[in-house]
Amino acid sequence: MRDGRSSRLTGRIFLKLIAGILGVLIVALGAVDILASRVAESNYQEMLVRELTEKGRITAAVLDDDILGSLERVRAVSRAGAVRMTVVDGSGAVLADSDAVAARMENHRSRPEIQAALRGEVGSAVRQSGTIGSSFLYVAVPCTRGAVRLAVPLSAVQARVNDIRKRMLASTALAFLPAFVVAAFFARSV
């Protein structure tokens, strides 16, 4: 009789220890997810800004008056770089855009990335496009005519971050498995 009661008590203690350990591991997994997601998004966005800056500088180096005369060439350069491209003159007027009609677009002088590019610096910003209605990461670089701005939709950034996040969660969960087994063994021996 005493052994049965002792066995049930031991079983309850074991389950409580396992539940506690599992709870701690779940909280740790959640913390890793939140912190790592922020770091991954920040790092990926920084990498994307560097990449768009390089593409923008290359585009600005080969940009000439001829490209502005042909919307098809602007679109071809944009497709080749897998970005949206906007060319702005020194006053902020849009000369060409790969995804919209330049004549219908408002002056871009007030945009922070364009302001930086018109000062001779590389500028970047994240915001919703008034023309297209989607959120974009914008990078503008100076060129002889004014500025070349490249943009990628934030949905692409978010998709990449979600992919990284899923991989990290799977790896972390897999790493926690041996810890759980060791903890269960320890709880059983206690």
Secondary structure by P-SEA (a helix, b strand, c coil): caaaaaaaaaaaaaaaaaaaaaaaaaaaaaaaaaaaaaaaaaaaaaaaaaaaaaaaaaaaaaccaaaaacaaaaaaaaaaacbbbbbbcccccccccccccccccccccccaaaaaaaacbbbbbbccccccccccbbbbbbccccbbbbbbbaaaaaaaaaaaaaaaaaaaaaaaaaaaaaaaaaaaac
